[in-house]
Amino acid sequence: MSVILKAENISKQYRLGTVGTGTISHDLNRWWHKVRGKEDPFLKVGESNDRSTKGTSDYVWALQDISFEVKRGEVLGIIGKNGAGKSTLLKILSRVTSPTTGEIKTKGRIASLLEVGTGFHPEMTGRENVYLNGAILGMTKKEIKLKEEEIIAFSGCERYIDTPVKRYSSGMRVRLAFAVAAFLEPDILVIDEVLAVGDAEFQKKAIGKMQDISKGEGRTVLFVSHNMDSIMRLCTRAILLKNGTIIESGQVSHVIDTYLSTEFGATSNKTWEKNNGNDIVKILSIKAHNQNFEKTDNFKITEKVGITIKYKVMESGHKIHSALNFFNSSGVNIFDSHESNTVLYHEKKHPGIYEATVWVYENIFSEGVLVVGVALVTHDPFQVHFHERDVIAFNIVEDLENSPTRGDYVGSLPGIIRPNLKWESHKITNND
């Protein structure tokens, strides 16, 4: 596949609290160096874009030396925590703003969906905005006319299409804006987190359309999202941004693993040395593992997931047990599980080191990232001695050869869980 977009040493510098460089003297200084063919002196100053710390410089690098290539037909996921530089990068790629240094090379037309209702005029109707947005994207009136009905139908806004956009909800504006961007056939479709505004039904439609765009039509998609499940389902490759720089690039599951370990501090195992309990009990370690008790970051849907917790009881006379909280990548609590059916559950534990293992049956989790929290509690009476969220994380991946829940279905199944339930069917009558 040919390269359709190439970013070479892209950097973007801002001066905090001001527009431009902030003073006429700074602007004149920069201009004077430029006309003399010398380097901009302000490119030598500035700090990395870490919003959680108080810096000493008025200049900040929102992006620094970003370089990557995207091939035709690829879906590139761009992930990172808030303030990492994702939206700034997309604005540069979309020509909304220019880089301070570096160069963007593209082949073909770019359509961007960066904010709710980008490019929409509030006083114009939805139909009029379809034509306006299409013209902005470089389409002729004839080309837009051919796609008009498809756009309106996909957006689900037929009833309000001749109503001014200012009366639309944010979700309706996103629906219409995405439909315009997707159906007017850009060579590169750039999408920020705006799809999160839409409802679940529209998000499913949008992701399906993006898959059609990339796989069926051979066009390129750049997709920013905090939803790791969407990134896993949609993207063929990913890059991870942190403080304005790329710290990981490549296979989607590997990049997500790095994201979880650097941002959540979560991998598939963790040990504690301090701040791990109280005078009654302390947690020592937790590990996700396969049936051979080998630590792993990736589990197939068709295999059991084992999680082992090790803790140390310090004081006698307490009915202590373990508990786990399971979350998806969006932070939705899927379910909790308490150690309530073991032999030791009803006994008052004596001082010593204990180990508890729970097995989550195969064909329970859906594809995507699972994040696990852990707790040590006393029952009768109830008391929490230790609780920490986002402790370990691991990936659930499809088993294309052996998954009994897939059948003839092609593509990822929706839903937070996907249990292999027992079905029964029989014939109740004959046609004759």
C-alpha positions in Angstrom: 0.0 0.0 0.0 1.2 3.5 -0.8 1.8 6.2 1.8 -1.0 8.7 1.7 0.0 10.8 4.7 3.5 11.6 6.1 4.3 13.7 9.1 8.0 14.8 9.4 9.3 16.3 12.7 6.0 18.1 13.5 6.3 20.4 16.5 3.8 23.0 17.9 4.8 25.7 20.4 2.4 27.9 22.3 2.9 30.8 24.7 0.8 30.4 27.8 -2.0 32.9 28.4 -1.5 34.9 25.2 -2.1 34.8 21.5 1.0 34.5 19.3 4.3 35.1 21.1 2.6 37.6 23.4 4.6 40.8 22.8 5.4 43.0 19.8 9.1 42.7 20.6 8.9 38.9 20.5 7.1 39.0 17.2 9.6 41.5 15.7 12.5 39.4 17.0 11.1 36.3 15.4 10.5 38.2 12.1 14.0 39.7 12.1 15.6 36.3 12.5 13.4 34.8 9.8 14.3 37.5 7.1 18.0 37.0 7.9 17.6 33.3 7.4 18.4 32.5 11.0 16.7 30.1 13.5 13.8 31.3 15.5 15.3 32.0 19.0 12.1 31.0 20.7 12.4 27.5 19.4 15.2 27.0 21.8 13.1 27.6 24.8 9.9 26.0 26.2 8.9 22.9 28.2 7.2 19.7 27.5 3.4 19.7 27.7 2.8 18.3 31.2 -0.4 20.0 32.4 -0.1 18.4 35.9 3.1 20.3 36.8 3.8 24.0 37.2 6.5 25.0 34.7 9.1 27.8 34.8 8.8 28.8 31.1 6.0 30.8 29.4 6.5 28.6 26.3 5.2 25.1 26.1 5.6 22.5 23.4 2.2 20.9 22.7 3.9 18.6 20.2 7.6 17.8 19.8 9.2 16.0 16.8 6.2 13.9 15.8 7.0 11.7 12.8 4.9 8.9 11.3 3.5 7.5 8.0 0.0 6.3 7.2 -0.7 4.0 4.3 -3.8 4.1 2.1 -6.6 2.0 3.7 -5.1 2.0 7.2 -7.0 3.0 10.3 -4.6 4.7 12.7 -5.7 5.0 16.3 -4.2 7.9 18.3 -4.4 7.5 22.1 -3.2 9.2 25.2 -4.6 10.9 28.2 -6.1 14.4 28.1 -3.5 17.0 27.2 -1.2 14.6 25.5 -1.5 16.5 22.2 -3.9 14.3 20.2 -6.3 17.1 19.2 -3.5 19.5 18.4 -2.0 16.9 16.1 -5.3 16.3 14.3 -5.8 20.1 13.8 -2.4 20.3 12.2 -3.1 17.3 10.0 -6.5 18.9 9.0 -4.8 22.3 8.2 -6.8 24.0 10.9 -3.5 25.3 12.4 0.0 25.2 11.1 3.0 23.5 12.8 5.7 25.6 14.4 8.3 23.3 12.8 8.0 20.3 10.5 6.0 19.4 7.4 2.8 17.4 6.5 2.7 15.7 3.2 -0.7 14.3 2.0 -2.2 12.8 -1.2 -5.9 13.5 -1.6 -8.7 15.2 0.1 -9.0 15.4 3.9 -12.3 15.5 5.8 -12.2 16.4 9.5 -14.6 15.9 12.4 -12.9 17.6 15.3 -15.7 19.2 17.3 -19.4 19.0 17.5 -20.9 20.8 14.5 -17.6 21.9 13.0 -18.3 24.1 10.0 -22.0 24.2 10.5 -23.9 27.5 10.4 -26.5 27.6 13.2 -29.0 29.7 11.2 -29.0 27.4 8.2 -31.0 24.2 8.0 -29.5 20.8 8.2 -29.9 20.3 4.4 -28.2 23.6 3.7 -25.4 22.7 6.0 -24.9 19.5 4.1 -24.2 21.5 1.0 -22.1 24.1 2.9 -20.0 21.4 4.6 -19.6 19.5 1.3 -18.4 22.7 -0.4 -15.8 23.2 2.4 -14.6 19.7 1.8 -14.1 20.5 -1.9 -17.1 18.7 -3.3 -19.1 20.1 -6.2 -22.9 20.7 -5.9 -23.5 17.7 -8.3 -21.4 15.4 -6.2 -23.2 16.4 -3.0 -26.6 16.0 -4.7 -25.8 12.4 -5.5 -25.1 11.6 -1.8 -27.7 13.9 -0.2 -30.3 11.2 0.5 -27.8 8.7 1.8 -26.3 11.3 4.2 -29.7 12.3 5.6 -30.8 8.7 6.0 -27.6 7.7 7.8 -27.8 10.7 10.1 -31.3 9.8 11.3 -32.3 13.4 11.2 -34.8 13.2 8.4 -37.6 14.9 10.3 -35.5 17.9 11.2 -33.4 18.2 8.1 -35.1 21.4 7.0 -34.9 22.9 10.5 -32.1 25.4 11.5 -29.2 23.6 13.0 -29.3 25.9 16.1 -32.3 23.9 17.2 -30.4 20.6 17.0 -29.1 18.7 20.0 -25.4 18.1 20.2 -26.0 14.5 19.3 -28.0 15.4 16.2 -25.2 17.8 15.0 -22.7 15.0 15.4 -24.8 12.6 13.5 -25.2 15.0 10.6 -21.6 16.1 10.6 -20.3 12.6 10.6 -22.6 11.6 7.8 -21.4 14.4 5.7 -17.7 13.7 6.4 -18.1 9.9 5.8 -20.4 9.9 2.7 -18.6 12.6 0.7 -15.8 10.2 0.1 -12.6 11.9 1.4 -9.3 10.1 0.9 -8.5 10.7 4.6 -11.1 10.9 7.3 -9.9 12.5 10.6 -12.1 12.0 13.6 -11.6 13.3 17.1 -13.5 12.1 20.3 -16.8 13.6 19.0 -18.5 10.3 18.5 -18.7 10.0 22.3 -21.5 12.5 22.1 -23.7 10.2 20.1 -25.8 7.5 21.6 -24.8 3.8 21.6 -26.8 3.0 18.4 -25.1 5.8 16.4 -21.7 4.9 17.7 -22.2 1.4 16.4 -23.3 2.7 13.0 -20.4 5.1 12.9 -17.8 2.5 13.7 -19.4 0.1 11.1 -19.2 2.9 8.5 -15.6 3.6 9.3 -14.8 -0.1 8.9 -16.5 0.0 5.5 -14.6 3.1 4.5 -11.2 1.6 5.3 -11.7 -2.1 4.3 -14.3 -1.9 1.6 -13.4 1.5 0.0 -9.7 1.6 0.7 -9.7 5.0 2.3 -7.7 6.1 5.3 -9.0 6.9 8.8 -7.3 8.7 11.7 -9.2 8.1 14.9 -8.7 9.6 18.3 -10.6 8.0 21.2 -10.4 7.3 24.9 -12.5 4.1 24.3 -9.9 1.4 24.1 -12.6 -1.1 22.9 -13.3 1.1 19.9 -9.6 1.4 19.2 -9.2 -2.4 19.4 -12.1 -3.1 17.1 -11.5 -0.4 14.5 -7.8 0.3 14.2 -5.1 -1.6 12.3 -2.3 0.4 14.0 -1.9 2.8 16.8 0.4 5.5 18.3 0.5 6.6 21.9 1.2 10.3 22.7 2.4 11.5 26.1 3.3 15.1 26.9 3.4 15.9 23.1 5.7 13.1 22.0 5.2 9.6 20.6 6.3 7.0 23.1 4.9 3.9 21.4 3.8 3.0 17.9 2.8 -0.2 16.2 0.4 -3.1 16.9 -2.8 -1.9 18.6 -2.8 -4.4 21.5 0.8 -3.6 22.3 0.3 0.1 22.2 -2.7 -0.2 24.5 -0.7 -2.3 26.9 1.9 0.5 27.0 -0.9 3.0 27.6 -2.3 1.1 30.5 1.1 0.6 32.1 2.2 4.2 31.7 -1.1 6.0 32.4 -3.0 3.7 34.6 0.1 2.1 36.1 -1.6 -1.1 35.4 -0.1 -4.3 33.8 -1.2 -7.9 34.3 0.6 -8.2 37.7 1.4 -5.9 40.6 3.3 -6.2 43.9 3.1 -3.9 46.9 5.8 -2.9 49.4 4.0 -0.1 51.3 0.7 1.7 51.6 -0.9 -1.7 51.1 -3.3 -2.2 54.0 -3.4 -1.7 57.8 -2.5 -3.4 61.0 -5.0 -6.2 60.4 -4.1 -7.3 56.8 -1.8 -6.2 54.0 -2.0 -7.1 50.3 1.2 -8.4 48.8 0.5 -9.1 45.1 -2.0 -9.8 42.4 -1.5 -11.5 39.1 -3.6 -12.4 36.0 -2.6 -15.7 34.5 -3.6 -18.6 32.3 -4.5 -22.1 33.4 -0.8 -22.9 33.9 -0.5 -19.9 36.3 1.7 -18.1 33.7 1.4 -14.3 33.7 0.0 -13.0 30.4 -1.3 -9.7 29.1 -3.5 -11.3 26.4 -6.3 -13.9 26.8 -8.4 -15.4 24.1 -12.1 -15.3 24.6 -12.2 -19.1 24.7 -9.7 -19.5 27.6 -10.2 -19.1 31.3 -8.8 -16.0 33.1 -7.2 -16.7 36.5 -6.5 -14.0 39.0 -4.5 -14.8 42.1 -4.3 -12.5 45.2 -1.7 -12.9 47.9 -2.1 -11.1 51.3 -0.7 -11.2 54.8 -2.9 -11.4 57.9 -1.3 -9.4 60.7 -3.9 -9.8 63.5 -6.0 -12.8 64.6 -9.7 -13.0 64.9 -11.0 -11.5 61.6 -13.0 -13.1 58.8 -11.0 -11.6 56.0 -11.6 -12.2 52.3 -10.7 -10.9 48.9 -12.8 -9.0 46.3 -12.4 -7.9 42.7 -14.0 -5.2 40.6 -14.0 -5.7 36.8 -14.2 -2.6 34.5 -14.0 -2.1 30.8 -11.7 0.5 29.2 -14.5 3.2 29.5 -14.7 2.7 33.2 -18.0 0.8 33.2 -18.2 -1.6 36.2 -19.0 -5.0 34.5 -19.3 -7.0 37.7 -17.7 -7.6 41.1 -16.7 -10.9 42.7 -16.2 -11.7 46.4 -14.3 -14.7 47.8 -17.4 -16.2 49.4 -17.4 -19.9 48.5 -14.0 -21.0 49.8 -13.3 -23.2 52.8 -11.6 -20.4 54.7 -14.3 -17.8 54.1 -16.3 -18.3 57.3 -13.2 -18.9 59.5 -11.4 -16.3 61.5 -7.9 -16.2 60.1 -4.7 -16.5 62.0 -1.6 -14.5 61.2 0.2 -15.7 58.1 0.3 -15.4 54.3 -2.7 -16.4 52.3 -3.5 -16.9 48.6 -6.8 -16.8 46.8 -7.4 -17.6 43.1 -10.6 -16.9 41.2 -11.3 -18.3 37.7 -13.5 -16.4 35.2 -15.0 -18.9 32.8 -14.2 -18.8 29.1 -16.6 -17.0 26.8 -17.6 -14.4 29.3 -15.7 -11.3 28.4 -16.0 -9.4 25.1 -13.0 -8.2 23.1 -11.1 -5.3 24.6 -9.3 -4.1 27.6 -10.2 -5.3 31.1 -9.1 -3.3 34.2 -9.3 -4.9 37.6 -9.6 -3.4 41.1 -8.9 -5.3 44.3 -10.1 -5.1 47.9 -9.5 -6.9 51.2 -12.5 -6.8 53.5 -13.8 -8.2 56.7 -17.4 -9.5 56.9 -19.4 -9.9 60.1 -19.0 -7.0 60.7 -18.2 -5.5 57.3 -15.0 -3.4 57.1 -12.8 -2.4 54.1 -9.1 -2.8 55.0 -7.7 -2.1 51.5 -9.2 -1.0 48.2 -7.5 0.2 45.0 -9.0 0.6 41.5 -7.2 0.1 38.2 -4.6 -2.3 39.7 -4.1 -4.7 36.8 -5.2 -4.7 33.2 -5.2 -7.2 30.3 -6.6 -7.7 26.8 -9.3 -10.0 25.7 -8.8 -11.0 22.0 -10.9 -13.0 19.6 -10.2 -16.7 19.0 -11.0 -16.8 15.3 -10.6 -20.6 15.0 -12.4 -21.8 18.1 -14.9 -19.2 19.3 -18.3 -20.9 19.7 -20.0 -17.6 20.1 -19.1 -16.3 16.7 -20.7 -18.9 14.4 -20.9 -17.5 10.9 -20.9 -13.9 12.2 -18.1 -11.9 10.7 -16.8 -9.0 12.8 -16.6 -8.1 16.5 -19.7 -8.7 18.6 -21.0 -5.7 20.5 -21.6 -5.8 24.2 -19.7 -5.6 27.5 -19.8 -9.4 27.9 -20.5 -12.1 25.4 -21.4 -15.3 27.3 -21.8 -18.6 25.5 -25.4 -19.2 26.5 -27.3 -22.5 26.0 -29.8 -22.3 23.2 -32.5 -24.8 22.4 -34.6 -25.0 19.2 -37.1 -27.4 17.6 -39.6 -27.6 14.9 -43.2 -27.2 16.1 -45.2 -27.7 12.9 -45.0 -28.9 9.3 -46.0 -26.9 6.3 -48.2 -29.7 5.1 
